[in-house]
Amino acid sequence: MLFTGLLHALDPSAAAVTVTGSVFADAVEVLGLAAAAASRLFGPGPAWQFASSASGGLLLGPTRVANTS
């Protein structure tokens, strides 16, 4: 939902995104579309940098390991 809102903020005319059934795949799909929209709006830049900024570094970063002690 967060990335879909970002996509439509960057490109209000963006088409509806097809749901794949995988939450992670859907997030990556929408994030890629938002990166493309940002590139059209602000000029080219690395997609990974946009993804990192848009997700607060959480999408591309390591997951937390549960403390089992």
The 8 nearest C-alpha neighbors of each residue, nearest first, counted from 0:
[[1, 3, 2, 4, 26, 5, 29, 6],
 [2, 0, 4, 3, 5, 6, 26, 54],
 [1, 3, 5, 4, 0, 30, 6, 29],
 [4, 2, 6, 0, 5, 1, 29, 7],
 [5, 3, 7, 1, 2, 6, 8, 0],
 [4, 6, 2, 8, 3, 7, 9, 1],
 [7, 5, 33, 3, 9, 4, 8, 10],
 [6, 8, 11, 10, 4, 9, 5, 13],
 [9, 7, 5, 6, 10, 11, 4, 3],
 [8, 10, 6, 7, 36, 37, 5, 11],
 [9, 11, 7, 12, 13, 8, 6, 36],
 [12, 10, 7, 13, 8, 9, 6, 14],
 [11, 13, 10, 14, 7, 9, 15, 8],
 [14, 12, 10, 11, 7, 15, 6, 16],
 [15, 13, 16, 12, 11, 7, 10, 17],
 [14, 16, 17, 13, 3, 18, 12, 7],
 [15, 17, 18, 14, 29, 28, 25, 3],
 [16, 18, 19, 15, 25, 28, 14, 20],
 [17, 19, 20, 25, 16, 21, 22, 24],
 [20, 18, 21, 25, 17, 24, 22, 16],
 [19, 21, 18, 22, 25, 24, 23, 17],
 [22, 20, 24, 23, 19, 25, 18, 26],
 [21, 23, 25, 24, 26, 20, 19, 18],
 [22, 24, 26, 25, 21, 27, 28, 20],
 [25, 23, 27, 21, 26, 22, 28, 19],
 [24, 26, 28, 22, 23, 27, 21, 29],
 [27, 25, 23, 29, 28, 24, 30, 22],
 [26, 28, 30, 24, 25, 29, 31, 23],
 [29, 27, 25, 31, 26, 30, 24, 32],
 [30, 28, 32, 26, 31, 27, 33, 2],
 [29, 31, 33, 27, 32, 28, 2, 26],
 [32, 30, 34, 28, 29, 33, 27, 35],
 [31, 33, 29, 35, 34, 30, 36, 28],
 [32, 34, 6, 36, 30, 35, 31, 29],
 [35, 33, 31, 37, 36, 32, 46, 30],
 [34, 36, 38, 32, 33, 37, 31, 39],
 [35, 37, 33, 39, 38, 34, 9, 10],
 [38, 36, 40, 34, 39, 35, 41, 33],
 [37, 39, 43, 42, 35, 36, 41, 40],
 [38, 40, 36, 37, 42, 41, 35, 43],
 [39, 41, 37, 38, 42, 36, 9, 10],
 [42, 40, 38, 37, 39, 43, 36, 44],
 [43, 41, 38, 39, 40, 44, 37, 36],
 [44, 42, 38, 41, 45, 39, 37, 35],
 [43, 45, 46, 38, 42, 48, 49, 41],
 [44, 46, 48, 47, 49, 43, 34, 38],
 [45, 47, 49, 48, 34, 50, 44, 31],
 [48, 46, 50, 49, 45, 51, 59, 52],
 [49, 47, 51, 45, 46, 50, 52, 44],
 [48, 50, 52, 46, 51, 47, 53, 34],
 [51, 49, 47, 53, 48, 52, 54, 46],
 [50, 52, 56, 48, 54, 49, 53, 55],
 [53, 51, 55, 49, 50, 54, 56, 48],
 [52, 54, 50, 51, 55, 49, 56, 2],
 [55, 53, 56, 51, 52, 57, 58, 50],
 [54, 56, 52, 57, 53, 51, 58, 50],
 [57, 55, 51, 54, 58, 60, 59, 52],
 [56, 58, 60, 55, 54, 59, 51, 61],
 [59, 57, 60, 54, 56, 51, 50, 55],
 [60, 58, 57, 56, 51, 61, 50, 54],
 [61, 59, 57, 58, 56, 62, 51, 55],
 [62, 60, 63, 59, 57, 58, 64, 56],
 [61, 63, 64, 60, 57, 58, 59, 65],
 [64, 62, 65, 61, 66, 60, 57, 58],
 [63, 65, 66, 62, 61, 67, 68, 60],
 [64, 66, 67, 63, 68, 62, 61, 60],
 [65, 67, 68, 64, 63, 62, 61, 60],
 [66, 68, 65, 64, 63, 62, 61, 60],
 [67, 66, 65, 64, 63, 62, 61, 60]]
